[in-house]
Amino acid sequence: MKAFMVERYGDQAGMRAADVPDPRVGADDVLVKIHAAGVNPLDLRIRNGDFKAFMPYRLPLVLGNDLAGTVVRVGPSVTRFAVGDEVYARPDKDRIGTFAELIAVHQDDLAPKPATLTMTEAASLPLVTLTAWQALVERARVQPGQKVLIHAGAGGLGSIAVQLAKALGAHVATTVSTAKVDLAKDLGADVVVDYRSQDFEEVLDGYDVVLDSLGGENLAKSLRVLKPGGTAISVAGPPDPAFARELGANPILRLAMTALSFTARRNAKRHGVTYSFLFMKAGGDQLRELTTLIDTGKIRPVVDRVFPFEQTLQAMEYVEKGRAKAGKVVVAMT
């Protein structure tokens, strides 16, 4: 099959198109013919080697973390899917590889594709919808009437998180650039802060939850808009000790993560709030719950641009250079 491989960590020069063997299908695996795959900042960070300390992939590696496609074969222990089913998924972190014609995915990580979406639209959703769910539902336990701040509300994650927070009954604020204010309002945000002309720290106060996808100073300021007892969840900030334990990291790596997140955790404590790092997990059952929200119109995909599969490297460059105006970039098989 054709696939896009990372041969060495670093920039785009370390990737190439290649012919590779078809995936092996285990007893609980589903072989999926990929119709479309989402492109995520996570793909760039894996390619660059940012996570090699705790995700030691063997190179060469087929990249890609989102898919929508059709089942073409099932393992002997598979009970949830049959040949011909339309599915979507974010494969487990140890079994990524959606920039390819085929992939074998454990049945527990798959879900039926939303009936109301095209393959291209569906491929844009698994990673970001699961991230939003695990942040807002699992970790923050957002309740109706709570105040939630979603940063970068027109981006791939933010555009979904705004909609999910509204579906949960929250009062939602978000930060966007001037050109994306109308989109953020259309997605349901109650308060839209134009970061080009406003400082969100001066506009917002008393929030229960912040979902941060930017890190750095943005995270530091986010701690200050939370009310006492509030929670800041970051997908871009430093990994924390809880993540190290969850990962089963060795003692040296646990110490490193503790040190990296020390400032964020100390600042959070000073403000009477908590800081939490989130690295999302695959989950077919959660995707099924999200599918209901999608098919009832409570969450809709925002797709910026679709590239043909042959232009996967150009699609990654487009994301890396920040050219996407809103939502997700997708590569589609022709």
KATAQUI-V887509 format. One record per pair of residues at least 24 apart in sequence whose ideal C-beta (glycine too) atoms are under 10 Angstrom apart, sorted by the first residue. I is the first residue (numbers start at 0). GAP is how many residues later the second one is. D is the distance in whole Angstrom. If there is no record, write none. Layout:
I,GAP,D
I,GAP,D
This chain:
0,32,10
0,33,9
0,61,9
0,99,6
0,100,4
0,101,5
0,102,9
1,97,9
1,98,7
1,99,5
1,100,10
1,307,8
1,308,9
1,310,10
1,331,10
2,31,10
2,57,9
2,58,10
2,59,5
2,60,9
2,61,9
2,94,7
2,95,9
2,96,6
2,97,4
2,98,7
2,99,9
2,100,9
2,306,10
2,309,9
3,33,10
3,39,10
3,43,10
3,57,10
3,58,7
3,59,6
3,60,7
3,93,9
3,94,10
3,95,4
3,96,7
3,305,9
3,306,10
3,308,5
3,309,7
3,311,10
3,312,9
3,327,9
4,54,8
4,55,4
4,56,7
4,57,6
4,58,7
4,92,9
4,94,9
4,95,9
5,37,9
5,40,7
5,41,5
5,42,9
5,43,9
5,51,8
5,53,6
5,54,6
5,55,5
5,56,8
5,57,5
5,93,10
6,52,6
6,53,5
6,54,8
7,39,10
7,41,9
7,51,6
7,52,8
8,37,9
8,38,7
8,39,6
8,40,3
8,41,9
8,42,10
8,43,6
8,48,9
8,50,7
8,52,10
9,37,8
9,38,7
9,39,7
10,33,9
10,36,8
10,37,7
10,306,10
10,309,9
11,32,9
11,35,8
11,36,10
11,301,6
11,302,10
11,304,7
11,305,6
11,308,8
13,33,7
13,34,9
13,35,9
13,45,9
13,46,9
14,28,10
14,32,6
14,45,9
14,46,10
14,48,7
14,84,9
14,297,9
14,298,6
14,301,8
15,44,9
15,297,8
16,82,9
16,292,9
16,293,8
16,295,8
16,296,8
17,42,7
17,44,9
17,82,10
18,82,10
19,40,8
19,42,7
19,77,9
19,80,7
19,81,9
19,82,10
20,81,10
21,51,10
21,78,9
21,79,8
21,80,6
21,81,10
21,82,9
22,39,9
22,50,10
22,72,9
22,74,8
22,77,8
22,78,10
22,79,6
22,80,6
22,81,4
22,82,9
23,51,10
23,80,7
24,47,10
24,48,6
24,49,8
24,50,5
24,51,9
24,53,9
24,77,10
24,79,5
24,80,10
25,49,5
25,50,9
25,51,8
25,52,10
25,78,7
25,80,8
25,81,10
26,47,10
26,48,4
26,49,5
26,50,4
26,51,8
26,79,10
26,80,10
27,46,9
27,47,6
27,48,9
27,49,5
27,50,6
27,51,9
27,52,10
27,76,10
27,77,10
27,78,5
27,79,5
27,80,7
27,81,10
28,44,9
28,45,8
28,46,5
28,47,10
28,48,9
28,49,7
28,66,9
28,74,9
28,75,4
28,76,7
28,77,6
28,78,7
28,80,10
28,81,10
29,39,10
29,41,6
29,42,9
29,43,8
29,44,5
29,45,7
29,48,6
29,50,8
29,51,5
29,52,9
29,53,9
29,55,8
29,57,7
29,59,9
29,73,9
29,74,7
29,75,5
29,76,8
29,77,5
29,78,10
29,79,9
29,80,6
29,254,10
30,38,10
30,39,10
30,40,7
30,41,5
30,42,4
30,43,7
30,44,8
30,47,10
30,52,9
30,71,6
30,72,8
30,73,5
30,74,8
31,35,7
31,36,9
31,37,4
31,38,7
31,39,6
31,40,7
31,41,9
31,49,9
31,53,9
31,54,10
31,55,6
31,56,9
31,57,8
31,59,9
31,66,9
31,69,10
31,70,7
31,71,5
31,72,8
31,73,6
31,78,8
32,34,10
32,36,5
32,37,5
32,38,8
32,39,5
32,40,9
32,68,7
32,69,6
32,70,9
32,300,8
33,30,8
33,32,10
33,33,5
33,34,8
33,35,4
33,36,9
33,63,9
33,64,6
33,65,9
33,66,6
33,67,6
33,68,7
33,69,6
33,85,9
33,89,8
33,275,9
33,297,9
33,298,9
33,299,7
34,32,8
34,33,6
34,34,5
34,35,7
34,51,9
34,53,10
34,66,10
34,78,9
34,83,9
34,84,4
34,85,8
34,87,9
34,88,7
34,274,10
34,297,7
34,298,6
35,30,8
35,31,7
35,32,5
35,33,8
35,52,9
35,62,9
35,82,8
35,83,5
35,84,5
35,85,8
35,86,7
35,87,4
35,88,8
35,267,10
35,270,8
35,273,9
35,294,5
35,295,7
35,296,4
35,297,7
36,26,9
36,27,5
36,28,8
36,29,6
36,30,5
36,31,8
36,32,9
36,60,10
36,61,4
36,62,6
36,63,8
36,66,9
36,82,10
36,83,10
36,86,6
36,87,9
36,89,10
36,272,8
36,275,8
36,278,9
36,293,7
36,294,5
36,295,8
36,296,9
37,26,8
37,27,7
37,28,3
37,29,8
37,30,9
37,50,10
37,52,9
37,60,8
37,82,9
37,84,9
37,85,5
37,86,5
37,87,7
37,88,7
37,89,6
37,90,8
37,118,8
37,263,10
37,265,9
37,277,10
37,290,5
37,291,7
37,292,5
37,293,8
38,24,9
38,25,8
38,26,9
38,27,8
38,59,10
38,60,8
38,84,9
38,85,9
38,117,9
38,265,10
38,266,10
38,268,8
38,273,8
38,276,5
38,277,6
38,278,10
38,279,8
38,280,5
38,281,9
38,285,9
38,289,7
38,290,4
38,291,7
38,292,6
39,24,9
39,25,6
39,26,7
39,50,9
39,58,10
39,84,10
39,86,10
39,87,5
39,88,8
39,91,10
39,116,7
39,117,9
39,276,10
39,279,8
39,288,8
39,289,9
40,86,10
40,114,9
40,115,8
40,116,9
40,172,9
40,194,9
40,195,9
40,278,7
40,279,8
41,24,9
41,48,10
41,51,9
41,54,9
41,85,7
41,86,10
41,89,9
41,193,9
41,237,9
41,238,9
42,53,9
42,55,9
42,56,8
42,84,10
42,269,10
42,272,10
42,273,6
42,276,8
42,277,9
43,272,7
43,273,10
43,275,7
43,276,5
44,191,10
45,47,9
45,50,8
46,269,8
46,273,9
47,272,9
50,42,9
50,188,10
50,228,9
52,186,10
52,196,9
52,197,10
52,199,9
52,200,6
52,203,8
52,204,9
53,39,10
53,185,8
53,189,9
53,190,8
53,193,6
53,194,9
53,195,6
53,196,9
53,199,6
53,202,9
53,203,8
53,225,9
54,38,6
54,39,8
54,41,9
54,192,9
54,224,9
56,36,9
56,37,8
56,39,8
60,35,8
60,36,7
61,33,10
61,34,7
61,35,4
61,36,8
61,37,6
61,38,5
61,41,8
62,33,7
62,34,7
62,35,8
62,36,5
62,37,9
62,249,8
62,253,8
63,27,8
63,32,6
63,33,6
63,34,3
63,35,4
63,36,7
63,39,8
63,59,10
63,248,8
63,252,10
63,267,8
64,24,10
64,25,6
64,26,7
64,28,8
64,31,5
64,32,9
64,33,6
64,34,9
64,61,8
64,62,5
64,215,10
64,217,9
65,24,6
65,25,9
65,30,10
65,32,6
65,33,10
65,56,9
65,57,5
65,58,7
65,59,7
65,60,5
65,61,5
65,62,8
65,63,10
65,64,10
65,90,10
65,262,8
65,264,8
65,265,10
66,24,7
66,29,10
66,30,9
66,31,4
66,32,9
66,33,9
66,36,6
66,38,8
66,43,9
66,52,9
66,55,9
66,56,6
66,59,7
66,60,10
67,30,9
67,45,6
67,46,9
67,49,8
67,50,8
67,51,4
67,52,7
67,53,8
67,54,4
67,55,4
67,56,9
67,57,8
67,58,8
67,262,9
67,264,9
68,29,9
68,32,9
68,33,8
68,34,8
68,36,9
68,41,10
68,44,8
68,50,7
68,53,9
68,54,8
68,264,9
69,43,9
69,49,9
70,34,10
70,36,10
70,39,8
71,30,7
72,29,9
72,31,9
73,33,8
74,29,8
74,31,9
74,32,8
76,30,8
77,28,9
77,29,5
77,32,9
78,28,7
79,27,5
79,28,8
79,30,7
79,31,9
79,32,9
79,204,8
79,208,10
80,24,10
80,26,6
80,29,6
80,30,10
80,31,8
80,203,10
84,25,9
84,27,7
84,28,8
85,26,7
85,27,4
85,28,9
85,29,9
85,31,10
85,33,8
85,36,8
86,24,7
86,25,6
86,26,6
86,35,9
86,197,9
86,200,9
87,24,8
87,25,5
87,26,8
87,29,8
87,31,8
87,33,10
87,34,4
87,35,7
87,36,10
87,37,7
87,38,6
87,41,10
87,196,10
87,199,7
87,202,10
87,203,8
87,206,10
88,24,9
88,33,10
88,34,10
88,37,6
88,38,10
88,41,9
88,193,7
88,194,9
88,195,7
88,198,7
89,35,9
89,36,4
89,37,5
89,38,9
89,39,9
89,40,6
89,41,9
89,190,7
89,191,9
89,192,5
89,193,8
89,194,9
89,196,10
89,197,8
90,35,9
90,36,10
90,191,6
91,189,8
91,190,4
91,191,9
92,186,8
92,187,9
92,188,7
92,189,7
93,188,9
94,187,8
95,186,9
97,25,8
97,28,9
97,29,10
97,233,9
98,210,8
98,213,5
98,214,9
98,216,9
98,217,9
98,232,7
99,209,9
99,212,10
99,233,10
100,208,8
100,232,7
104,177,8
104,179,9
105,176,8
105,178,8
106,177,7
107,174,8
107,175,8
107,176,5
107,177,8
108,172,9
108,173,4
108,174,7
108,175,5
108,176,10
108,178,8
109,172,9
109,174,5
109,177,8
109,178,10
110,172,9
110,173,5
110,174,8
110,175,8
110,176,4
110,177,5
110,178,9
110,179,8
110,180,6
111,172,9
111,175,9
111,176,7
111,179,7
111,183,10
112,174,10
112,178,8
112,181,10
113,173,9
113,176,8
113,177,5
113,178,9
113,179,9
113,180,4
113,181,5
113,182,10
113,185,9
113,186,10
113,187,9
114,176,8
114,179,9
114,180,6
115,175,9
115,178,7
115,179,5
115,180,9
115,181,8
115,184,9
116,174,9
116,177,7
116,178,8
116,183,9
116,184,7
117,183,9
117,185,9
117,188,10
117,212,10
117,214,9
118,211,9
118,213,7
118,214,9
119,181,9
119,183,7
119,186,6
119,208,10
119,210,5
119,211,9
119,212,5
119,213,10
120,173,9
120,179,8
120,180,4
120,181,9
120,182,6
120,185,10
120,207,9
120,209,8
121,169,9
121,172,9
121,179,8
121,208,9
122,178,9
122,180,9
122,183,9
122,205,8
122,207,5
122,208,8
122,209,8
123,32,7
123,35,10
123,36,9
123,177,5
123,178,8
123,179,5
123,180,9
123,182,9
123,203,7
123,204,4
123,205,8
123,206,5
124,31,9
124,35,7
124,162,8
124,165,8
124,166,9
124,169,7
124,174,8
124,175,10
124,176,6
124,177,10
124,178,10
124,203,8
124,205,10
125,154,10
125,156,8
125,157,9
125,158,10
125,160,10
125,161,6
125,164,9
126,29,8
126,30,8
126,33,10
126,153,7
126,155,9
126,201,9
127,27,9
127,28,5
127,29,5
127,30,9
127,31,8
127,32,5
127,33,8
127,36,10
127,85,10
127,107,10
127,152,9
127,173,9
127,174,10
127,199,9
127,200,7
128,28,9
128,31,5
128,32,9
128,34,9
128,35,8
128,151,10
128,157,8
128,158,7
128,160,10
128,161,5
128,162,9
128,164,9
128,165,8
128,170,7
128,172,9
129,30,10
129,150,5
129,151,7
129,152,7
129,153,6
129,154,10
129,156,6
129,157,7
129,160,7
130,25,9
130,26,6
130,29,8
130,30,8
130,33,10
130,80,9
130,82,9
130,102,10
130,104,6
130,147,7
130,148,9
130,149,4
130,150,9
131,25,6
131,26,9
131,27,9
131,28,5
131,29,4
131,30,9
131,31,8
131,32,5
131,33,8
131,79,8
131,103,10
131,148,9
131,158,9
131,167,9
132,27,9
132,28,9
132,31,7
132,35,10
132,147,9
132,150,8
132,153,5
132,154,9
132,156,7
132,157,6
132,160,9
133,99,9
133,101,10
133,144,6
133,145,9
133,146,5
133,147,7
133,149,8
133,152,7
134,26,7
134,29,9
134,30,10
134,74,8
134,75,10
134,76,5
134,77,10
134,78,10
134,96,9
134,98,5
134,99,9
134,100,7
134,141,9
134,143,5
134,145,8
135,25,7
135,28,6
135,29,6
135,31,10
135,32,6
135,34,8
135,73,7
135,75,7
135,97,8
136,27,8
136,28,10
136,30,10
136,31,7
136,149,8
136,152,9
136,153,10
137,140,9
137,142,10
137,143,10
137,145,10
137,148,8
138,70,9
138,72,10
138,92,7
138,94,6
138,137,6
138,139,7
139,25,9
139,28,9
139,30,10
139,68,8
139,69,4
139,70,9
139,71,8
139,90,9
139,91,5
139,92,10
139,93,6
139,136,9
139,138,10
140,27,10
140,67,10
140,68,9
140,90,9
141,25,10
141,26,5
141,27,8
141,28,5
141,30,10
141,66,8
141,67,6
141,69,10
141,89,10
142,25,7
142,26,7
142,27,8
142,65,8
142,66,10
143,24,7
143,25,3
143,26,7
143,27,9
144,24,6
144,25,7
144,26,7
144,63,9
145,24,5
145,25,7
145,26,10
145,61,8
145,62,4
145,63,7
145,84,9
146,24,5
146,25,8
146,26,7
146,43,9
146,44,9
146,57,8
146,58,9
146,59,6
146,60,5
146,61,5
146,62,8
146,63,10
146,78,9
146,79,9
146,80,8
146,83,9
147,24,5
147,25,7
147,26,9
147,41,10
147,42,10
147,59,7
147,60,7
147,61,5
147,62,8
147,63,7
147,82,10
147,83,10
148,24,5
148,25,7
148,26,8
148,40,10
148,42,9
148,44,9
148,51,7
148,55,6
148,58,5
148,59,9
148,60,7
148,61,5
148,62,7
148,63,9
148,73,7
148,76,6
148,77,8
148,81,10
148,83,9
149,24,5
149,25,8
149,26,10
149,34,9
149,37,10
149,39,8
149,59,9
149,60,8
149,61,5
149,62,9
149,63,8
150,24,5
150,25,9
150,42,9
150,44,9
150,49,8
150,59,7
150,60,7
150,61,5
150,62,6
150,63,6
150,64,10
150,67,6
150,68,9
150,70,10
150,71,7
150,83,9
150,85,9
151,24,7
151,25,9
151,28,9
151,32,10
151,43,9
151,59,9
151,60,9
151,61,5
151,62,6
151,66,9
151,84,10
152,27,8
152,28,10
152,30,8
152,31,5
152,32,10
152,34,7
152,35,10
152,36,6
152,39,7
152,40,9
152,58,10
152,60,10
152,173,9
153,25,9
153,26,4
153,27,9
153,28,10
153,29,5
153,30,6
153,32,10
153,33,8
153,35,10
153,38,10
153,148,8
153,150,10
153,170,9
153,171,8
153,172,4
153,173,7
154,25,9
154,58,7
154,59,9
154,147,9
154,149,10
154,169,8
154,171,7
154,172,7
154,173,9
155,57,9
155,145,10
155,146,8
155,147,10
155,148,8
155,163,9
155,168,8
155,170,9
155,171,6
155,172,4
155,173,8
156,54,8
156,56,5
156,78,7
156,79,10
156,123,10
156,170,10
156,171,9
157,26,8
157,29,9
157,31,10
157,53,8
157,55,6
157,56,10
157,144,9
157,168,9
157,169,9
158,24,8
158,25,8
158,27,10
158,28,6
158,30,10
158,140,9
158,141,9
158,142,8
158,143,4
158,144,10
158,145,10
158,167,7
158,168,5
158,169,8
159,27,9
159,130,9
159,133,10
159,134,10
159,139,6
159,140,9
159,141,8
159,142,8
159,167,9
159,168,9
160,26,10
160,50,5
160,52,8
160,138,10
161,24,10
161,25,5
161,26,6
161,27,5
161,28,10
161,30,10
161,49,9
161,137,10
161,140,10
162,24,6
162,25,6
162,26,9
162,130,8
162,131,10
162,134,10
162,135,7
162,136,5
162,137,7
162,138,10
162,139,9
163,24,10
163,47,10
163,126,8
163,129,7
163,134,8
163,135,6
164,24,9
164,25,10
164,44,8
164,46,8
165,24,8
165,132,8
165,133,9
166,123,10
166,126,6
166,129,9
166,131,4
166,132,7
167,125,10
167,130,10
169,37,10
169,38,8
169,39,8
170,36,9
170,37,9
171,35,10
171,37,10
172,27,8
172,30,8
172,31,6
172,34,7
172,37,9
172,52,9
173,26,9
173,37,9
174,24,10
174,25,5
174,28,9
174,29,9
174,39,9
174,43,8
174,47,10
175,150,9
176,148,9
176,149,10
178,146,7
178,147,9
179,145,8
179,146,6
179,147,10
182,119,8
182,142,9
182,143,6
182,144,9
183,142,9
185,114,10
185,116,10
186,112,9
186,113,8
186,115,8
186,139,10
186,140,10
187,110,9
187,111,10
199,24,10
199,25,7
200,24,6
205,24,8
206,24,9
206,25,9
206,66,10
207,65,10
208,24,7
208,64,10
209,24,8
209,63,9
209,65,10
210,24,8
210,67,9
211,24,6
211,25,6
211,63,9
211,65,10
211,66,10
212,24,9
214,49,9
214,62,10
218,44,10
218,45,6
218,48,9
218,49,10
218,56,8
219,43,8
219,44,8
219,47,6
219,48,10
221,46,10
221,51,9
221,53,9
222,41,8
222,44,5
222,45,5
222,46,10
222,47,8
222,48,5
222,49,10
222,50,6
222,51,9
222,52,7
223,43,9
223,46,10
223,47,6
223,49,9
224,46,10
224,48,10
225,42,8
225,45,7
225,46,8
225,47,4
225,48,9
225,49,10
226,44,9
226,45,8
226,46,8
227,43,8
227,44,4
227,45,7
228,43,7
228,44,7
228,45,8
229,38,9
229,41,8
229,42,8
229,43,5
229,44,8
230,37,9
230,42,7
230,43,5
230,44,8
230,45,6
231,32,8
231,35,10
231,36,7
231,39,9
231,41,6
231,42,7
231,43,5
231,44,7
231,45,10
232,41,9
232,42,8
232,43,5
232,44,8
232,45,5
233,27,10
233,30,8
233,41,7
233,42,7
233,43,6
233,44,7
234,42,8
234,43,5
234,44,7
234,45,7
235,41,9
235,42,10
236,24,7
236,26,10
236,27,6
236,38,7
236,39,9
236,40,6
236,41,9
237,24,8
237,25,8
237,26,6
237,27,9
237,37,9
237,39,7
238,38,5
238,39,10
238,40,7
239,24,8
239,25,7
239,34,10
239,35,7
239,36,7
239,37,5
239,38,10
240,24,8
240,36,9
241,33,10
241,34,7
241,35,7
241,36,10
242,33,9
242,34,5
242,35,8
242,36,6
243,33,9
245,31,10
245,33,8
245,35,9
246,32,8
299,27,10
300,26,7
300,27,7
300,29,9
301,24,6
301,25,3
301,26,7
302,24,5
302,25,6
302,26,8
302,27,6
303,24,6
303,25,6
303,26,8
304,24,5
304,25,8
304,26,10
305,24,5
305,25,7
305,26,5
306,24,5
306,25,7
307,24,6
307,25,8
307,26,5
308,24,5
308,25,7
309,24,8
